[in-house]
Amino acid sequence: MRVFSSDHYYWKMVERDAATPWFYLTIQYGDKGNAREKSFMPDDHILVEQILSQQQKGVKVVDLQAMTPSTINRQGRWLMEPLSQLELAETARGETVQIYTTIYSQVYFYPSLSQSAIKKLRARRMLYKRTADEIRKSGDERA
Protein backbone atom coordinates (compact mmCIF):
# COMPACT_ATOMS: atom_id res chain seq x y z
CA MET A 1 0.00 0.00 0.00
CA ARG A 2 1.32 3.43 -0.87
CA VAL A 3 0.89 5.82 2.03
CA PHE A 4 0.13 8.88 -0.04
CA SER A 5 -2.71 7.37 -2.03
CA SER A 6 -6.47 7.16 -1.66
CA ASP A 7 -6.39 3.36 -1.12
CA HIS A 8 -6.99 3.39 2.65
CA TYR A 9 -9.22 1.75 5.20
CA TYR A 10 -10.40 3.62 8.29
CA TRP A 11 -10.96 1.93 11.63
CA LYS A 12 -12.66 3.15 14.79
CA MET A 13 -10.50 1.04 17.08
CA VAL A 14 -7.36 -1.06 16.98
CA GLU A 15 -6.51 -3.81 19.45
CA ARG A 16 -2.86 -4.55 20.20
CA ASP A 17 -1.85 -7.66 22.10
CA ALA A 18 1.89 -6.97 21.89
CA ALA A 19 3.57 -4.82 24.53
CA THR A 20 5.95 -3.36 21.96
CA PRO A 21 6.48 0.28 20.97
CA TRP A 22 4.46 1.83 18.18
CA PHE A 23 4.33 5.28 16.65
CA TYR A 24 2.08 8.24 15.94
CA LEU A 25 3.29 10.08 12.81
CA THR A 26 1.80 13.35 11.56
CA ILE A 27 2.55 14.73 8.11
CA GLN A 28 1.62 18.01 6.51
CA TYR A 29 0.93 18.28 2.81
CA GLY A 30 -0.29 20.85 0.32
CA ASP A 31 0.75 24.43 -0.20
CA LYS A 32 0.99 27.04 2.56
CA GLY A 33 -2.47 28.46 1.95
CA ASN A 34 -4.08 25.04 1.87
CA ALA A 35 -1.89 22.89 4.14
CA ARG A 36 -3.56 19.80 5.61
CA GLU A 37 -2.41 17.15 8.04
CA LYS A 38 -2.73 13.37 8.15
CA SER A 39 -1.82 11.09 11.01
CA PHE A 40 -0.69 7.47 10.89
CA MET A 41 -0.08 4.89 13.60
CA PRO A 42 2.64 2.54 12.30
CA ASP A 43 3.32 -0.41 14.56
CA ASP A 44 7.05 -0.68 13.89
CA HIS A 45 10.12 1.22 12.72
CA ILE A 46 10.06 -0.53 9.34
CA LEU A 47 6.71 1.03 8.46
CA VAL A 48 7.87 4.43 9.78
CA GLU A 49 10.87 4.20 7.47
CA GLN A 50 8.63 3.29 4.52
CA ILE A 51 6.37 6.27 5.19
CA LEU A 52 9.35 8.62 5.51
CA SER A 53 10.84 7.33 2.25
CA GLN A 54 7.59 8.03 0.39
CA GLN A 55 7.62 11.75 1.16
CA GLN A 56 7.03 13.86 -1.89
CA LYS A 57 7.50 17.53 -2.66
CA GLY A 58 5.14 19.54 -0.47
CA VAL A 59 4.94 16.78 2.16
CA LYS A 60 6.79 16.99 5.46
CA VAL A 61 6.77 15.22 8.80
CA VAL A 62 5.57 17.61 11.49
CA ASP A 63 5.53 15.18 14.43
CA LEU A 64 6.73 11.72 15.34
CA GLN A 65 5.76 10.29 18.71
CA ALA A 66 6.55 6.93 20.25
CA MET A 67 4.13 5.00 22.41
CA THR A 68 6.24 2.93 24.78
CA PRO A 69 5.21 0.29 27.33
CA SER A 70 6.35 0.53 30.95
CA THR A 71 8.96 -2.18 30.36
CA ILE A 72 10.82 0.34 28.19
CA ASN A 73 10.05 3.73 29.76
CA ARG A 74 10.14 2.49 33.39
CA GLN A 75 7.21 4.75 34.39
CA GLY A 76 4.71 2.02 35.32
CA ARG A 77 2.41 2.76 32.37
CA TRP A 78 2.33 3.33 28.63
CA LEU A 79 3.63 6.76 27.57
CA MET A 80 3.22 8.66 24.33
CA GLU A 81 6.11 11.10 23.88
CA PRO A 82 7.30 13.24 20.96
CA LEU A 83 10.63 12.13 19.54
CA SER A 84 13.59 14.29 18.65
CA GLN A 85 15.35 11.28 17.11
CA LEU A 86 14.72 7.73 15.99
CA GLU A 87 17.83 5.66 15.30
CA LEU A 88 18.67 2.06 14.51
CA ALA A 89 21.84 0.33 15.69
CA GLU A 90 23.26 -3.17 15.79
CA THR A 91 24.42 -5.24 18.71
CA ALA A 92 27.69 -7.18 18.52
CA ARG A 93 25.55 -10.21 17.51
CA GLY A 94 23.96 -8.31 14.60
CA GLU A 95 20.54 -7.75 16.20
CA THR A 96 18.69 -4.52 15.40
CA VAL A 97 18.07 -2.10 18.27
CA GLN A 98 15.78 0.91 18.07
CA ILE A 99 16.88 4.03 19.94
CA TYR A 100 14.21 6.58 20.83
CA THR A 101 15.28 10.02 22.06
CA THR A 102 12.37 12.15 23.25
CA ILE A 103 12.25 15.93 23.07
CA TYR A 104 12.60 15.77 26.89
CA SER A 105 16.03 14.07 26.46
CA GLN A 106 14.84 10.65 27.63
CA VAL A 107 16.52 7.80 25.74
CA TYR A 108 14.86 4.40 25.38
CA PHE A 109 16.19 1.24 23.75
CA TYR A 110 14.09 -1.51 22.21
CA PRO A 111 14.77 -4.17 23.00
CA SER A 112 16.02 -3.04 26.41
CA LEU A 113 19.77 -3.36 26.89
CA SER A 114 22.27 -3.35 29.72
CA GLN A 115 24.67 -0.39 29.98
CA SER A 116 27.56 -2.56 28.77
CA ALA A 117 25.56 -3.67 25.71
CA ILE A 118 24.63 -0.05 24.95
CA LYS A 119 28.32 0.90 24.86
CA LYS A 120 28.95 -1.82 22.25
CA LEU A 121 26.25 -0.72 19.79
CA ARG A 122 27.51 -0.12 16.26
CA ALA A 123 26.34 0.93 12.79
CA ARG A 124 23.95 3.62 14.01
CA ARG A 125 21.59 4.92 11.37
CA MET A 126 19.29 7.93 11.78
CA LEU A 127 15.71 7.40 10.57
CA TYR A 128 14.28 10.66 11.90
CA LYS A 129 15.71 13.81 13.46
CA ARG A 130 13.74 16.82 14.60
CA THR A 131 15.68 20.08 14.62
CA ALA A 132 16.01 22.22 17.75
CA ASP A 133 13.93 24.88 15.99
CA GLU A 134 11.16 22.35 15.32
CA ILE A 135 11.23 21.31 18.98
CA ARG A 136 10.87 24.95 20.09
CA LYS A 137 8.01 25.47 17.61
CA SER A 138 6.19 22.42 19.07
CA GLY A 139 5.23 24.65 21.99
CA ASP A 140 6.10 22.10 24.66
CA GLU A 141 7.61 24.08 27.51
CA ARG A 142 9.17 20.92 29.01
CA ALA A 143 11.43 20.47 25.94
matplotlib code that plots the C-alpha trace (Angstrom):
import matplotlib.pyplot as plt

x = [0.0, 1.3, 0.9, 0.1, -2.7, -6.5, -6.4, -7.0, -9.2, -10.4, -11.0, -12.7, -10.5, -7.4, -6.5, -2.9, -1.8, 1.9, 3.6, 6.0, 6.5, 4.5, 4.3, 2.1, 3.3, 1.8, 2.5, 1.6, 0.9, -0.3, 0.8, 1.0, -2.5, -4.1, -1.9, -3.6, -2.4, -2.7, -1.8, -0.7, -0.1, 2.6, 3.3, 7.1, 10.1, 10.1, 6.7, 7.9, 10.9, 8.6, 6.4, 9.4, 10.8, 7.6, 7.6, 7.0, 7.5, 5.1, 4.9, 6.8, 6.8, 5.6, 5.5, 6.7, 5.8, 6.5, 4.1, 6.2, 5.2, 6.3, 9.0, 10.8, 10.0, 10.1, 7.2, 4.7, 2.4, 2.3, 3.6, 3.2, 6.1, 7.3, 10.6, 13.6, 15.4, 14.7, 17.8, 18.7, 21.8, 23.3, 24.4, 27.7, 25.6, 24.0, 20.5, 18.7, 18.1, 15.8, 16.9, 14.2, 15.3, 12.4, 12.3, 12.6, 16.0, 14.8, 16.5, 14.9, 16.2, 14.1, 14.8, 16.0, 19.8, 22.3, 24.7, 27.6, 25.6, 24.6, 28.3, 28.9, 26.3, 27.5, 26.3, 24.0, 21.6, 19.3, 15.7, 14.3, 15.7, 13.7, 15.7, 16.0, 13.9, 11.2, 11.2, 10.9, 8.0, 6.2, 5.2, 6.1, 7.6, 9.2, 11.4]
y = [0.0, 3.4, 5.8, 8.9, 7.4, 7.2, 3.4, 3.4, 1.7, 3.6, 1.9, 3.2, 1.0, -1.1, -3.8, -4.5, -7.7, -7.0, -4.8, -3.4, 0.3, 1.8, 5.3, 8.2, 10.1, 13.3, 14.7, 18.0, 18.3, 20.9, 24.4, 27.0, 28.5, 25.0, 22.9, 19.8, 17.1, 13.4, 11.1, 7.5, 4.9, 2.5, -0.4, -0.7, 1.2, -0.5, 1.0, 4.4, 4.2, 3.3, 6.3, 8.6, 7.3, 8.0, 11.7, 13.9, 17.5, 19.5, 16.8, 17.0, 15.2, 17.6, 15.2, 11.7, 10.3, 6.9, 5.0, 2.9, 0.3, 0.5, -2.2, 0.3, 3.7, 2.5, 4.8, 2.0, 2.8, 3.3, 6.8, 8.7, 11.1, 13.2, 12.1, 14.3, 11.3, 7.7, 5.7, 2.1, 0.3, -3.2, -5.2, -7.2, -10.2, -8.3, -7.8, -4.5, -2.1, 0.9, 4.0, 6.6, 10.0, 12.1, 15.9, 15.8, 14.1, 10.7, 7.8, 4.4, 1.2, -1.5, -4.2, -3.0, -3.4, -3.3, -0.4, -2.6, -3.7, -0.1, 0.9, -1.8, -0.7, -0.1, 0.9, 3.6, 4.9, 7.9, 7.4, 10.7, 13.8, 16.8, 20.1, 22.2, 24.9, 22.3, 21.3, 24.9, 25.5, 22.4, 24.7, 22.1, 24.1, 20.9, 20.5]
z = [0.0, -0.9, 2.0, 0.0, -2.0, -1.7, -1.1, 2.7, 5.2, 8.3, 11.6, 14.8, 17.1, 17.0, 19.4, 20.2, 22.1, 21.9, 24.5, 22.0, 21.0, 18.2, 16.6, 15.9, 12.8, 11.6, 8.1, 6.5, 2.8, 0.3, -0.2, 2.6, 2.0, 1.9, 4.1, 5.6, 8.0, 8.2, 11.0, 10.9, 13.6, 12.3, 14.6, 13.9, 12.7, 9.3, 8.5, 9.8, 7.5, 4.5, 5.2, 5.5, 2.3, 0.4, 1.2, -1.9, -2.7, -0.5, 2.2, 5.5, 8.8, 11.5, 14.4, 15.3, 18.7, 20.3, 22.4, 24.8, 27.3, 31.0, 30.4, 28.2, 29.8, 33.4, 34.4, 35.3, 32.4, 28.6, 27.6, 24.3, 23.9, 21.0, 19.5, 18.6, 17.1, 16.0, 15.3, 14.5, 15.7, 15.8, 18.7, 18.5, 17.5, 14.6, 16.2, 15.4, 18.3, 18.1, 19.9, 20.8, 22.1, 23.3, 23.1, 26.9, 26.5, 27.6, 25.7, 25.4, 23.7, 22.2, 23.0, 26.4, 26.9, 29.7, 30.0, 28.8, 25.7, 24.9, 24.9, 22.3, 19.8, 16.3, 12.8, 14.0, 11.4, 11.8, 10.6, 11.9, 13.5, 14.6, 14.6, 17.8, 16.0, 15.3, 19.0, 20.1, 17.6, 19.1, 22.0, 24.7, 27.5, 29.0, 25.9]

ax = plt.figure().add_subplot(projection="3d")
ax.plot(x, y, z, "-o")
ax.set_aspect("equal")
plt.show()
